[in-house]
Amino acid sequence: AFLPHVERGLLTFIGATTENPSFEVNSALLSRAAVYVLQPLTEAELGELFERARRESLEGLGFSDRAREIIIGFADGDARRLYNMLEQIGLAAGEAGRREVDETFVRDALAQRLRRFDKGGDEFYDQISALHKSVRGSSPDAALYWLTRMLDGGADPLYLARRLVRMAVEDIGLADPRALRIALDACETYERLGSPEGELALAEAAIYLAIAPKSNAAYRAFGSAQELVRQDKSRPVPAHLRNAPTRLMKELGYGRDYRYAHDEPEAYVAGEQYFPEGMEHPALYQPTDHGLEARIRERLGELRALDLKARRGSKPEKK
């Protein structure tokens, strides 16, 4: 009911939001609006606002160069935050009877540094994206930086721990299976120690994940398997692979002709069919040559060669 009036010009729609309008504003309405993105203020711009506020509201209160620098840095591009901090510092200085403000007084008055960090908003997801991509890109320094930025901004350390676990399985996988164990250990360590001691375990995990060999082969294989199952029909389990706990099931042929791998040479049943009958064997898992997967790739090649040899040997000779 709102959109037709905007289209006819009866209503002029003007809005402001701290959220991403792509997610929060109706797409039809958004397509008819001009969107202006407000960027964080520069240090020079914050400096101008600082001087204006000092002249108009904090007359008689002096600031050392270092105190001014810290306040502008803590504002982190946000004018509202700058004014709030100046008000807080002004009140604290008045109560203490101070006419000069230095670095120590600023830190004591503000108690803690507040970085721009919108939990659940764009800034949150941008930073977690930067952390994930730094790990994937094998940059331990950048991974450590973004992890620390998020911890400093108030992100839930357990959320970050869970994301590290995801990175281990998604981007490292079987190239280094130890990565998953290290990520899980870091998560458990934080649960036991809490902050700040437990955060060191997260930092160590982030560094290890960043320098570990990378592979998304298992991740892609699982995605391919999901797509195959969604598109394929429901096929019955081959009789030789079925469980046969009762006499009736055995009489029906369940489990018949099943070959126990441990009784075979190299503990491998060459040429055995584990997929449903009539289904072509899909090559879902394609290991890389990174880290441990290089050995997995070599082993898989050996097994496939045994399969090929067994299947060729089972074919009747041509007369």
C-alpha positions as CSV (number, residue, x, y, z in Angstrom):
1,A,0.0,0.0,0.0
2,F,3.0,2.3,0.5
3,L,4.7,1.7,-2.8
4,P,2.0,3.1,-5.2
5,H,2.0,6.5,-3.4
6,V,5.7,6.7,-3.7
7,E,5.5,5.9,-7.4
8,R,2.9,8.6,-8.0
9,G,5.0,11.2,-6.0
10,L,2.3,11.6,-3.4
11,L,4.9,10.6,-0.7
12,T,8.6,11.4,-0.6
13,F,10.3,8.6,1.1
14,I,13.4,9.6,3.2
15,G,15.0,7.1,5.6
16,A,18.1,6.5,7.5
17,T,19.3,3.2,8.9
18,T,22.3,1.6,10.5
19,E,21.4,-1.7,8.9
20,N,22.1,-2.8,5.3
21,P,19.0,-1.6,3.3
22,S,19.5,-4.6,1.0
23,F,18.2,-6.8,3.8
24,E,16.0,-4.5,5.7
25,V,14.1,-2.5,3.1
26,N,11.5,-3.9,0.7
27,S,13.2,-4.7,-2.6
28,A,10.5,-3.0,-4.7
29,L,10.8,0.2,-2.7
30,L,14.6,0.0,-2.6
31,S,14.7,-0.2,-6.4
32,R,12.9,3.1,-6.6
33,A,15.1,4.9,-4.1
34,A,18.5,6.5,-4.3
35,V,20.8,5.0,-1.6
36,Y,23.6,7.0,-0.1
37,V,26.2,5.2,2.0
38,L,27.7,7.2,4.8
39,Q,31.4,6.4,5.4
40,P,33.3,6.8,8.7
41,L,34.8,10.2,9.3
42,T,38.5,10.7,8.7
43,E,40.8,11.6,11.5
44,A,41.1,15.1,10.1
45,E,37.3,15.5,10.1
46,L,37.1,14.2,13.6
47,G,39.9,16.6,14.6
48,E,37.8,19.6,13.4
49,L,34.8,18.3,15.4
50,F,37.1,17.8,18.4
51,E,38.3,21.5,18.3
52,R,34.7,22.8,17.8
53,A,33.4,20.8,20.8
54,R,36.4,21.9,22.9
55,R,35.8,25.6,22.1
56,E,32.1,25.6,22.5
57,S,31.5,23.1,25.4
58,L,34.9,22.5,27.1
59,E,36.3,26.0,27.3
60,G,39.2,26.2,29.7
61,L,40.0,22.4,29.6
62,G,43.3,21.6,27.9
63,F,44.2,18.4,26.1
64,S,47.7,17.1,25.5
65,D,48.5,16.1,22.0
66,R,48.6,12.4,23.0
67,A,45.2,12.7,24.8
68,R,43.7,14.3,21.7
69,E,45.2,11.6,19.5
70,I,43.8,8.8,21.7
71,I,40.3,10.3,21.8
72,I,40.1,10.6,18.1
73,G,41.4,7.1,17.7
74,F,38.8,5.7,20.1
75,A,36.0,7.5,18.2
76,D,36.8,5.2,15.3
77,G,35.2,7.4,12.6
78,D,32.0,8.0,14.6
79,A,31.2,11.7,15.5
80,R,28.6,10.7,18.0
81,R,31.1,8.5,19.9
82,L,33.6,11.4,19.8
83,Y,31.1,13.7,21.4
84,N,30.0,11.2,24.0
85,M,33.6,10.6,25.0
86,L,34.3,14.3,25.3
87,E,31.3,14.7,27.5
88,Q,32.4,11.9,29.7
89,I,35.9,13.2,30.0
90,G,34.7,16.8,30.7
91,L,32.5,15.5,33.5
92,A,35.3,13.5,35.0
93,A,37.7,16.4,34.7
94,G,35.2,18.7,36.5
95,E,34.8,16.2,39.3
96,A,38.6,15.9,39.7
97,G,39.1,19.6,39.5
98,R,41.5,19.2,36.6
99,R,42.2,21.8,33.9
100,E,44.6,19.7,31.9
101,V,43.9,16.2,30.4
102,D,46.6,13.8,29.6
103,E,46.8,10.3,28.2
104,T,46.5,8.5,31.6
105,F,43.4,10.6,32.6
106,V,41.7,9.8,29.2
107,R,42.2,6.1,29.6
108,D,41.0,6.1,33.2
109,A,38.0,8.2,32.3
110,L,36.9,6.0,29.4
111,A,37.7,2.8,31.3
112,Q,37.9,0.8,28.1
113,R,38.4,1.3,24.4
114,L,35.3,0.8,22.3
115,R,35.8,-0.1,18.7
116,R,33.2,0.2,16.0
117,F,31.6,-3.3,16.1
118,D,28.0,-3.9,15.3
119,K,27.1,-7.3,16.5
120,G,24.8,-8.9,13.9
121,G,25.3,-6.0,11.5
122,D,27.4,-5.4,8.4
123,E,30.6,-4.6,10.4
124,F,30.3,-7.9,12.2
125,Y,29.9,-10.0,9.1
126,D,32.6,-8.0,7.2
127,Q,35.1,-8.7,9.9
128,I,34.3,-12.4,10.3
129,S,34.6,-12.6,6.5
130,A,38.0,-10.9,6.6
131,L,39.1,-13.4,9.3
132,H,37.9,-16.4,7.3
133,K,39.5,-15.2,4.1
134,S,42.8,-14.4,5.8
135,V,43.0,-18.0,7.2
136,R,42.0,-19.4,3.7
137,G,44.6,-17.2,2.1
138,S,47.3,-18.5,4.5
139,S,48.1,-15.1,6.1
140,P,48.7,-15.8,9.9
141,D,49.3,-12.1,10.6
142,A,46.1,-10.9,9.1
143,A,44.2,-13.8,10.7
144,L,45.5,-12.8,14.1
145,Y,44.7,-9.1,13.4
146,W,41.1,-9.7,12.5
147,L,40.6,-12.2,15.4
148,T,41.9,-9.6,17.8
149,R,39.8,-6.8,16.3
150,M,36.7,-8.9,16.8
151,L,37.6,-9.8,20.4
152,D,38.5,-6.2,21.1
153,G,35.1,-5.1,19.7
154,G,33.2,-7.5,22.0
155,A,32.5,-10.5,19.7
156,D,31.6,-13.7,21.6
157,P,34.8,-15.7,21.8
158,L,32.9,-19.0,21.5
159,Y,31.3,-17.8,18.3
160,L,34.8,-17.1,16.9
161,A,35.9,-20.6,18.2
162,R,33.0,-22.2,16.3
163,R,34.0,-20.3,13.1
164,L,37.6,-21.5,13.5
165,V,36.2,-25.1,13.6
166,R,34.3,-24.4,10.4
167,M,37.5,-23.1,8.7
168,A,39.3,-26.3,9.7
169,V,36.8,-28.5,8.0
170,E,35.9,-26.3,5.1
171,D,39.3,-24.9,4.0
172,I,41.9,-27.3,5.4
173,G,40.1,-30.6,5.6
174,L,42.1,-33.8,5.0
175,A,45.2,-31.8,3.9
176,D,45.9,-31.5,7.6
177,P,43.4,-33.4,9.8
178,R,45.2,-32.1,12.9
179,A,43.8,-28.6,12.2
180,L,40.3,-29.7,13.3
181,R,41.6,-31.2,16.5
182,I,43.5,-28.0,17.3
183,A,40.4,-25.9,16.6
184,L,38.3,-28.1,18.8
185,D,40.9,-28.0,21.5
186,A,41.0,-24.2,21.4
187,C,37.2,-24.1,21.7
188,E,37.3,-26.4,24.8
189,T,40.2,-24.5,26.3
190,Y,38.3,-21.3,26.1
191,E,35.2,-22.9,27.7
192,R,37.4,-24.0,30.6
193,L,39.5,-20.8,31.1
194,G,37.3,-18.0,29.8
195,S,38.7,-14.6,29.0
196,P,41.4,-13.4,28.7
197,E,43.5,-16.6,29.2
198,G,41.4,-18.7,26.9
199,E,41.6,-16.2,24.0
200,L,45.3,-17.2,23.6
201,A,44.1,-20.6,22.5
202,L,41.9,-19.1,19.9
203,A,44.9,-17.0,18.6
204,E,47.1,-20.1,18.4
205,A,44.4,-22.0,16.5
206,A,44.0,-19.1,14.1
207,I,47.7,-19.0,13.4
208,Y,47.9,-22.8,12.9
209,L,44.9,-22.8,10.5
210,A,46.4,-20.0,8.5
211,I,49.7,-21.8,7.9
212,A,48.3,-25.3,7.5
213,P,48.1,-26.7,3.9
214,K,44.7,-26.0,2.3
215,S,42.1,-28.2,0.7
216,N,38.4,-27.9,0.1
217,A,38.2,-31.3,-1.6
218,A,36.1,-32.9,1.1
219,Y,33.9,-29.9,1.3
220,R,33.3,-30.0,-2.5
221,A,32.8,-33.8,-2.4
222,F,30.1,-33.5,0.2
223,G,28.4,-30.8,-1.8
224,S,28.5,-33.0,-4.9
225,A,27.1,-36.0,-2.9
226,Q,24.2,-33.8,-1.6
227,E,23.4,-32.7,-5.1
228,L,23.6,-36.3,-6.4
229,V,21.2,-37.5,-3.7
230,R,18.8,-34.7,-4.4
231,Q,18.6,-35.4,-8.1
232,D,18.8,-39.2,-8.1
233,K,16.0,-41.6,-7.4
234,S,15.7,-43.6,-4.2
235,R,17.7,-46.8,-5.0
236,P,17.6,-50.0,-2.9
237,V,20.7,-51.2,-1.0
238,P,22.4,-54.1,-2.8
239,A,21.5,-57.4,-1.2
240,H,25.2,-58.3,-0.4
241,L,25.5,-55.0,1.6
242,R,22.3,-55.5,3.7
243,N,22.3,-56.5,7.3
244,A,21.1,-60.0,8.0
245,P,20.4,-60.4,11.8
246,T,17.6,-63.0,11.3
247,R,17.2,-66.3,9.5
248,L,14.5,-65.0,7.3
249,M,16.8,-62.2,6.1
250,K,19.5,-64.7,5.4
251,E,17.1,-66.9,3.4
252,L,16.2,-63.8,1.4
253,G,19.8,-63.4,0.4
254,Y,20.7,-60.5,2.6
255,G,24.5,-60.3,3.1
256,R,25.1,-63.2,0.7
257,D,28.4,-63.0,-1.2
258,Y,29.6,-60.1,1.0
259,R,33.4,-60.2,1.1
260,Y,35.0,-59.2,4.4
261,A,37.7,-56.6,3.6
262,H,40.1,-57.7,6.4
263,D,40.2,-61.2,4.9
264,E,41.4,-59.9,1.5
265,P,44.9,-59.0,0.3
266,E,45.8,-55.5,1.5
267,A,42.5,-55.5,3.4
268,Y,40.8,-54.3,0.2
269,V,38.1,-56.0,-1.9
270,A,39.2,-55.1,-5.4
271,G,36.4,-54.5,-7.8
272,E,33.6,-54.7,-5.2
273,Q,30.5,-52.7,-5.9
274,Y,29.3,-50.6,-3.0
275,F,26.9,-48.4,-4.9
276,P,23.3,-49.4,-5.7
277,E,22.9,-51.7,-8.7
278,G,22.8,-50.0,-12.1
279,M,24.3,-46.8,-10.7
280,E,27.5,-45.6,-12.3
281,H,30.3,-45.0,-9.8
282,P,30.6,-41.3,-9.3
283,A,34.0,-39.9,-8.5
284,L,32.9,-37.5,-5.7
285,Y,36.1,-37.1,-3.7
286,Q,39.0,-35.7,-5.7
287,P,41.9,-35.2,-3.3
288,T,44.5,-32.4,-4.0
289,D,48.2,-32.8,-3.8
290,H,48.4,-30.5,-0.7
291,G,49.6,-31.8,2.6
292,L,48.4,-35.2,3.7
293,E,46.0,-35.3,0.8
294,A,48.9,-35.9,-1.5
295,R,49.4,-39.3,0.2
296,I,45.6,-39.9,0.1
297,R,45.6,-39.2,-3.6
298,E,48.4,-41.7,-4.1
299,R,46.6,-44.3,-2.1
300,L,43.3,-43.7,-3.8
301,G,45.1,-44.1,-7.2
302,E,46.5,-47.5,-6.1
303,L,43.0,-48.7,-5.0
304,R,41.4,-47.6,-8.2
305,A,44.1,-49.4,-10.2
306,L,43.3,-52.6,-8.2
307,D,39.6,-52.1,-9.0
308,L,40.3,-51.7,-12.7
309,K,42.5,-54.8,-12.8
310,A,39.9,-56.9,-11.0
311,R,37.1,-55.8,-13.3
312,R,39.1,-56.5,-16.4
313,G,39.9,-59.9,-15.0
314,S,36.2,-60.7,-14.3
315,K,35.2,-60.1,-18.0
316,P,34.8,-63.2,-20.1
317,E,37.5,-63.7,-22.7
318,K,36.5,-63.1,-26.3
319,K,36.6,-66.2,-28.5
